[in-house]
Amino acid sequence: MTFYSILLVIHIIAAVVGLGASFGMPVLMSSVKTVSQAKFALVVFKGIEKFAKIGSITLLITGIIMAIINPYLFSEIWYIASLIIYVAVQPIAAAMLPKKVKLQMEVLEKHQGEDLPEEYITLAKQSVPLNNILYVSAIVLIILMTIKPF
């Protein structure tokens, strides 16, 4: 097995670990009905977010190393588009969504009772389009990297 092959395997595993877990989050987050469930879901979200971050960083590093080994990748449109998409969604993944999650948890910590407070529901609804951008971007990245259409 070559060094490049090992990098490729790590790259694929990082995609499965980093992206795979993230796709289950909408199911978890949309099923909460009480404050206790929401708190638990947010704790799970934070744990899964660690896998997503490690996977994402590993994807970037291995992808760039593979391109350094095979410099022709830097002239492939699918590769360049993948890098642009990756960089474009980082403000959402690294700043905007974690801030929303932190605010949601703060709202829940202050709230008395088990009914979900309106402020939490509003924050959750504001997160949906951001999450959708990330999910669509991830699907596009997967398509670009597997099919290499151009």
C-alpha positions as CSV (number, residue, x, y, z in Angstrom):
1,M,0.0,0.0,0.0
2,T,1.4,3.4,-1.0
3,F,1.5,6.5,1.2
4,Y,-1.1,8.0,-1.1
5,S,-3.4,5.0,-0.7
6,I,-3.0,5.3,3.1
7,L,-3.9,9.0,2.9
8,L,-6.9,8.2,0.7
9,V,-8.2,5.6,3.2
10,I,-7.8,8.1,6.1
11,H,-9.6,10.7,3.9
12,I,-12.5,8.4,3.3
13,I,-12.7,7.3,7.0
14,A,-12.6,11.0,8.0
15,A,-15.5,11.7,5.6
16,V,-17.6,8.8,7.1
17,V,-16.8,9.7,10.7
18,G,-17.0,13.5,10.3
19,L,-19.9,13.8,8.0
20,G,-21.9,10.6,8.7
21,A,-22.6,11.4,12.3
22,S,-23.7,14.9,11.4
23,F,-26.5,13.7,9.2
24,G,-28.3,12.1,12.1
25,M,-28.5,15.4,14.0
26,P,-31.7,16.8,12.4
27,V,-33.6,13.7,13.5
28,L,-32.4,14.1,17.1
29,M,-32.9,17.9,17.3
30,S,-36.3,17.8,15.7
31,S,-37.6,15.2,18.0
32,V,-37.2,17.1,21.3
33,K,-40.4,17.9,23.1
34,T,-39.2,18.9,26.6
35,V,-36.5,21.0,28.2
36,S,-34.8,17.8,29.5
37,Q,-34.8,16.2,26.0
38,A,-33.5,19.4,24.5
39,K,-30.6,19.6,27.0
40,F,-29.7,16.0,26.3
41,A,-29.9,16.5,22.6
42,L,-27.6,19.6,22.8
43,V,-25.1,17.6,24.8
44,V,-25.2,14.8,22.2
45,F,-24.9,17.5,19.5
46,K,-21.7,18.9,21.1
47,G,-20.2,15.4,21.3
48,I,-21.0,14.7,17.6
49,E,-19.7,18.1,16.7
50,K,-16.3,17.0,17.9
51,F,-16.3,14.1,15.5
52,A,-17.4,16.4,12.7
53,K,-14.6,18.9,13.5
54,I,-11.9,16.3,13.7
55,G,-13.2,14.6,10.5
56,S,-13.4,18.0,8.7
57,I,-9.9,19.0,9.6
58,T,-8.6,15.6,8.7
59,L,-10.4,15.8,5.3
60,L,-8.8,19.2,4.6
61,I,-5.3,18.1,5.6
62,T,-5.3,14.8,3.8
63,G,-6.9,16.4,0.7
64,I,-4.2,19.0,0.5
65,I,-1.4,16.5,1.1
66,M,-2.8,14.3,-1.7
67,A,-2.8,17.3,-4.0
68,I,0.8,18.1,-3.0
69,I,1.7,14.5,-4.0
70,N,-0.4,14.8,-7.2
71,P,-0.1,18.5,-8.2
72,Y,-2.5,18.0,-11.2
73,L,-5.3,18.1,-8.6
74,F,-4.7,21.8,-8.2
75,S,-5.8,22.3,-11.8
76,E,-8.9,20.1,-11.5
77,I,-12.2,22.1,-11.3
78,W,-13.9,19.6,-9.0
79,Y,-11.0,19.8,-6.6
80,I,-10.8,23.6,-6.6
81,A,-14.6,23.8,-6.2
82,S,-14.4,21.4,-3.3
83,L,-11.9,23.6,-1.5
84,I,-14.0,26.7,-2.2
85,I,-17.1,25.1,-0.8
86,Y,-15.2,23.8,2.2
87,V,-13.9,27.3,3.0
88,A,-17.2,29.0,2.3
89,V,-19.1,26.9,4.9
90,Q,-16.6,27.2,7.7
91,P,-18.1,30.4,9.2
92,I,-21.4,28.5,9.6
93,A,-19.8,25.3,10.9
94,A,-17.2,26.9,13.2
95,A,-18.9,30.1,14.4
96,M,-22.6,30.6,13.6
97,L,-24.0,27.2,14.6
98,P,-21.9,26.7,17.7
99,K,-23.1,30.2,18.8
100,K,-26.7,29.2,18.3
101,V,-26.2,26.0,20.2
102,K,-24.6,27.9,23.1
103,L,-27.5,30.3,23.2
104,Q,-30.0,27.5,23.1
105,M,-28.4,25.9,26.1
106,E,-28.3,29.2,28.0
107,V,-32.0,29.7,27.4
108,L,-32.7,26.2,28.6
109,E,-30.6,26.6,31.7
110,K,-32.5,29.7,32.7
111,H,-35.9,28.3,32.0
112,Q,-38.1,26.8,34.7
113,G,-40.4,23.9,33.8
114,E,-40.4,21.3,31.0
115,D,-42.2,23.1,28.2
116,L,-39.8,24.4,25.6
117,P,-39.4,28.2,25.8
118,E,-40.3,30.2,22.8
119,E,-36.8,31.7,22.6
120,Y,-35.4,28.2,22.3
121,I,-37.8,27.3,19.5
122,T,-36.9,30.5,17.7
123,L,-33.2,29.8,18.0
124,A,-33.8,26.2,16.8
125,K,-35.7,27.5,13.8
126,Q,-32.9,30.0,13.0
127,S,-30.5,27.1,12.9
128,V,-32.4,25.0,10.4
129,P,-31.3,27.0,7.2
130,L,-27.7,27.1,8.4
131,N,-27.8,23.3,9.0
132,N,-29.4,22.8,5.6
133,I,-26.6,24.8,3.9
134,L,-24.0,22.5,5.6
135,Y,-25.9,19.3,4.6
136,V,-26.3,20.4,1.0
137,S,-22.7,21.4,0.9
138,A,-21.6,18.1,2.3
139,I,-23.6,16.2,-0.3
140,V,-22.2,18.4,-3.1
141,L,-18.7,17.7,-1.8
142,I,-19.3,14.0,-1.7
143,I,-20.6,14.1,-5.3
144,L,-17.6,16.2,-6.5
145,M,-15.1,13.9,-4.9
146,T,-16.6,10.6,-6.0
147,I,-17.8,11.5,-9.5
148,K,-15.2,14.2,-10.3
149,P,-17.5,15.6,-13.0
150,F,-15.1,18.2,-14.3
